[in-house]
Amino acid sequence: MLPNKSLSTLGNTAFFSLLLSVMVPPNMPFQVFLFVITTIVLGLALGWAIACAGMAAALAARDQTLLRQSLQQQAQSTAGLANPDALFQAAIFNGNFLDTRSTVVFGVFLGFGCFLFALIRAYAPKLTIMSVFGTIAIDIFCSFGPLFPFAQYTLLNSILTSVACYIAIALLFIIIIFPESLNHSYLCSAAELVDKFKGILLMQDDVLRTNPQDIVPGSPMAIKTNMARGAVVQQLQQLMGQKQFLNVEFSWGRWNGDDIKDMLEPMQIVATRLSALNGFAKVMNNPFSPGSKQDDTESVSESDTSDSTAVDDTFLLRQFRERNIAAEHEHNVRLVDVLPSIREATAELRTAAVGALSALQALIVAVNTNRYRRGHVLQDTRLAELDQALSTLRAAQENFKTDRRLVLLQPYRDVMDKLEMGAVNKIPLRALYQSFVFAANLAAACNGIVMLAEQVSATAARRTRARLWAPKGLRAIVKLLRSSDGAGKGAVGEDAQPEQEVESEEKKEYKLDPDSRPPEFMLQRFAGCIHMLFKWAKTPEALFAFRYVLLSIALWIPQVVKSTAHLAYSERAVWALIMAQTTLNIYASDQIFNYVMRISGTFFGALLGMVCWYIGAGRGNGNPYGMAAIVAVGLLPLQFLRIFSPPQYMVGVLMSAATFVLVVGYSWIDGNLNGIFQSVGLGWAVTWRRWVLVMIGCAASFIVMMLPPKSGRKAVRLRNASTLSGLSYLYSHLTSLWLSAADGPLQAGDRWPAELRAKFIALAEQMQDLRLRTAMSKWEGSVRGAWAAEEYNRLLEVESDMLSSLVLMGGALANLDPSLRKSTMPYTHVLNPHFISDMMSMFYLISQSLRTGEPLHQAQYRNLADRLHYHGGVAASRYGGGASPEARGTNFRQSLTSYEYMFYATAVVGVLQVVQGLNEARTIVARLCGEVPLEGFARWREDYDRTHAVV
């Protein structure tokens, strides 16, 4: 852009090359960059094609008689003057050749193009950048095209030339100077994920040395565990999002794309199981408090939810809690007393698991960083180390299974002896169940680590020589483009998936239309299509597209009206149109946040641009050397922020960079490019125009947003309802899995665990998006009253805890012996069919209350633990039937010493924690949506319990 020769070639939009360099920096693998830049070019080409079609149709619709008269008048008025070409150009941009019919046709094509790009932005968020550049192309063409009395299809040549120059320079850097394949980048991310796995395991030692009373929400340990889990989910999501590109590149190395993809499923297994292990800190802080009878099912059924007063406690639950706490103190089996035994029992296994992950990470790094070296000595060394670490882990697993796990029972030896002698009738098992939870999750995580290490070891042993791998398979990219956004990217001011409820598969399959039966003949099917079209027109996506078109036409009209055409061109009013389109969002909260980010970004970018311009150019037009030096300095902080800033602030960073480029670029072009018609000016003249047009665009989009406003707070409520529906879906499927009569282990040939694991990860990503959506909704202010942001944040935390509990339950069931599962089903109170019905009813009630905004009722049960005690009391209650207390005590000890019992106890604990989460969720929803009272109900229930309960 600085040399005169290249500036003349690039034209008056030469700054587009610099603009693209800060919007799409070449800091990514080749095929990812190629994909992104291809979407930009496709967007520009599509916008150009629509606009060219509009110009052709507009010229055909133009009144030819009026056109000839206008041309003749203009020729006569400029005859004999010094520069008739310049006068003819001035007449064009003064709007002298505007034609109503031609302009209307341009407006139709502009509306169609904007509607199309708005739908792309709404339904394919990964193509947002394509939509933005396509809209820019059609805006520029349709704003200037109606001014010309003849065909001018090359209006966008300057932009496309600048884009092509940037692409060539960027590809030179990516391919030759700083080459990186996605294969290399993916293995780097995989090694980082393994390191995060190792960090979670190492963190457990700190967790086991922390007093349970110190692990409260907001404490350093709670924050640390939550951040570790979020980092794993984010890294895993990044790997899942890039896997479609692995086989579409040429890469040199030992492993191909399929080899790397094969690691993804074992990594997902390890991630979910370590997330469950990492949730032990919450189990310590929020114990489920199993009861105190000597058999497992009764001890669980007589449990409650917390040491402190729980949600809507009944007299029966308070009695259970008080006696359980007293028994724990009497026999010294509190959790703080048991933690040393947990550390001792699991120390060897944890150390071996960390060693295996370290060896695994070292092997991945060796394969990734030694692609071009001859020989495979280093890889063989790392492979031998991994095999040795794997053998050590297997030995530790076997030792834990046969011997070390019995250390968990040491604090209970005395009380079990008393139970066998008949000195006590029941023992408190809460701390023992918590220790079983940790041990079972650790054992399951180690099994996953072994699977991952075996997979990597087999691949490394098979691929010993580096070679060139050719691309294959492009079909997966289409699926990627059609997928909705994830990882929170859609919830930071550019949310294009509003109120999209994630219904369970059962609902989608069995949902019926209550107002009509399925269509039977053609007329009914046609009417059904019309009905679906009307329903779609009310969706947020359709409303967004309609507003997008309305806003575009409203700001386009002054540019094609004769009285304002010259002013609009000279002041570059198209900037206001583009700004209004990019700031338009579905929710008011998103739009307000966008205003803050974009306006502040514009201010800082304009300030930096003016500083750089006047330092480099002074009072003149500048010189190439001074401008090159100062612009390079100014770009350093902008590029740094572009690459490393958090996603929620990326809009402001991009606006700062874009404004900086426009101020410096337009000033240089207008001062050094000959033949510019109606120069914008230099330095300050560009800056204040840019600022004013940004304000106009923001004001226009704000007006359209208010017709009527779409509240993001409603979306938060609906998405919480959908999240609860998703949790109920997982709970029902896990319960169905528990009740199923399959004979083999769940890992062997059963497709349930893989499907459920994918659903767990998807729901975790939805909660991540919802967390950002909740934070974003605070920007709507308190116009109608204060928003209960704390309640929604707490509800999201409860939902996250419930998801962790379901992961706990699913991991335990995946390792539970089928024979034990069958034999314990009749005596497991959490599998009581009436209790399962109560659980599903509670899920449905609170989800439906959030979805409709209707209040709950006080008479509806508010504590599922009470229902669990009720159903457990009327069911068969204990193993051993009429055996003597001594025999029952002996049988109970034998049950506790069983390896499989750990997983059974963990599954039961998972259900109990879901119960606790539902109780709290019900209370929060009652505070949000209201609760209809039933006078005298609470007092009558308390009196009834005191009269009938036998504690």
Stockholm file with secondary structure:
# STOCKHOLM 1.0

chainA/1-951         MLPNKSLSTLGNTAFFSLLLSVMVPPNMPFQVFLFVITTIVLGLALGWAIACAGMAAALAARDQTLLRQSLQQQAQSTAGLANPDALFQAAIFNGNFLDTRSTVVFGVFLGFGCFLFALIRAYAPKLTIMSVFGTIAIDIFCSFGPLFPFAQYTLLNSILTSVACYIAIALLFIIIIFPESLNHSYLCSAAELVDKFKGILLMQDDVLRTNPQDIVPGSPMAIKTNMARGAVVQQLQQLMGQKQFLNVEFSWGRWNGDDIKDMLEPMQIVATRLSALNGFAKVMNNPFSPGSKQDDTESVSESDTSDSTAVDDTFLLRQFRERNIAAEHEHNVRLVDVLPSIREATAELRTAAVGALSALQALIVAVNTNRYRRGHVLQDTRLAELDQALSTLRAAQENFKTDRRLVLLQPYRDVMDKLEMGAVNKIPLRALYQSFVFAANLAAACNGIVMLAEQVSATAARRTRARLWAPKGLRAIVKLLRSSDGAGKGAVGEDAQPEQEVESEEKKEYKLDPDSRPPEFMLQRFAGCIHMLFKWAKTPEALFAFRYVLLSIALWIPQVVKSTAHLAYSERAVWALIMAQTTLNIYASDQIFNYVMRISGTFFGALLGMVCWYIGAGRGNGNPYGMAAIVAVGLLPLQFLRIFSPPQYMVGVLMSAATFVLVVGYSWIDGNLNGIFQSVGLGWAVTWRRWVLVMIGCAASFIVMMLPPKSGRKAVRLRNASTLSGLSYLYSHLTSLWLSAADGPLQAGDRWPAELRAKFIALAEQMQDLRLRTAMSKWEGSVRGAWAAEEYNRLLEVESDMLSSLVLMGGALANLDPSLRKSTMPYTHVLNPHFISDMMSMFYLISQSLRTGEPLHQAQYRNLADRLHYHGGVAASRYGGGASPEARGTNFRQSLTSYEYMFYATAVVGVLQVVQGLNEARTIVARLCGEVPLEGFARWREDYDRTHAVV
#=GR chainA/1-951 SS CCSHHHHHHHCTTTHHHHHHHHHSCSCSCHHHHHHHHHHHHHHHHHHHHHHHHHHHHHHHHSCHHHHHHHHHHHHHHHTTCSCHHHHHHHHHHTTTTCCHHHHHHHHHHHHHHHHHHHHHHHHCGGGHHHHHHHHHHHHHHHHHGGGCSSCCTTTTHHHHHHHHHHHHHHHHIIIIISCCCHHHHHHHHHHHHHHHHHHHHHHHHHHHTSCGGGCCTTSHHHHHHHHHHHHHHHHHHHHHHHGGGTTSSCEEESCCHHHHHTTHHHHHHHHHHHHHHHTHHHHHHSCCCCCCCSSHHHHHHTCCSCSSCCTTCCHHHHHHHHHHHHHHHHHTCSHHHHHHHHHHHHHHHHHHHHHHHHHHHHHHHHHHHCSSSSSCHHHHHHHHHHHHHHHHHHHHHHHHHHTGGGGGGGGGHHHHHHHHHTSCSCCCCHHHHHHHHHHHHHHHHHHHHHHHHHHHHHHHHHCCSCEEECCCCCHHHHHHHHSCCCTTGGGSSCCCCTTCCCCCHHHHHHCCCTTCCCCCSHHHHHHHHHHHHHHHHTSHHHHHHHHHHHHHHHHHGGGSSHHHHHHHHHTTTHHHHHHHHHHCCSSHHHHHHHHHHHHHHHHHHHHHHHHHHHHHHTTTTCCHHHHHHHHHHHHHHHHHHHHHSCGGGHHHHHHHHHHHHHHHHHHHHHHHCTTCSSCCCSTHHHHHHHHHHHHHHHHHHHHHHTSSCCCHHHHHHHHHHHHHHHHHHHHHHHHHHHHCCCCSCTTTTCSHHHHHHHHHHHHHHHHHHHHHHHHHGGGGCSSSSCCCHHHHHHHHHHHHHHHHHHHHHHHHHHHSCHHHHHHHGGGCGGGCHHHHHHHHHHHHHHHHHHHHCCCEETTSCCCHHHHHHHHHHHSCCCTTTTCCHHHHHHHHHHHHTCHHHHHHHHHHHHHHHHHHHHHHHHHHHHHHHCEECCTTHHHHHHHHHHHHCCC
#=GC SS_cons         CCSHHHHHHHCTTTHHHHHHHHHSCSCSCHHHHHHHHHHHHHHHHHHHHHHHHHHHHHHHHSCHHHHHHHHHHHHHHHTTCSCHHHHHHHHHHTTTTCCHHHHHHHHHHHHHHHHHHHHHHHHCGGGHHHHHHHHHHHHHHHHHGGGCSSCCTTTTHHHHHHHHHHHHHHHHIIIIISCCCHHHHHHHHHHHHHHHHHHHHHHHHHHHTSCGGGCCTTSHHHHHHHHHHHHHHHHHHHHHHHGGGTTSSCEEESCCHHHHHTTHHHHHHHHHHHHHHHTHHHHHHSCCCCCCCSSHHHHHHTCCSCSSCCTTCCHHHHHHHHHHHHHHHHHTCSHHHHHHHHHHHHHHHHHHHHHHHHHHHHHHHHHHHCSSSSSCHHHHHHHHHHHHHHHHHHHHHHHHHHTGGGGGGGGGHHHHHHHHHTSCSCCCCHHHHHHHHHHHHHHHHHHHHHHHHHHHHHHHHHCCSCEEECCCCCHHHHHHHHSCCCTTGGGSSCCCCTTCCCCCHHHHHHCCCTTCCCCCSHHHHHHHHHHHHHHHHTSHHHHHHHHHHHHHHHHHGGGSSHHHHHHHHHTTTHHHHHHHHHHCCSSHHHHHHHHHHHHHHHHHHHHHHHHHHHHHHTTTTCCHHHHHHHHHHHHHHHHHHHHHSCGGGHHHHHHHHHHHHHHHHHHHHHHHCTTCSSCCCSTHHHHHHHHHHHHHHHHHHHHHHTSSCCCHHHHHHHHHHHHHHHHHHHHHHHHHHHHCCCCSCTTTTCSHHHHHHHHHHHHHHHHHHHHHHHHHGGGGCSSSSCCCHHHHHHHHHHHHHHHHHHHHHHHHHHHSCHHHHHHHGGGCGGGCHHHHHHHHHHHHHHHHHHHHCCCEETTSCCCHHHHHHHHHHHSCCCTTTTCCHHHHHHHHHHHHTCHHHHHHHHHHHHHHHHHHHHHHHHHHHHHHHCEECCTTHHHHHHHHHHHHCCC
//
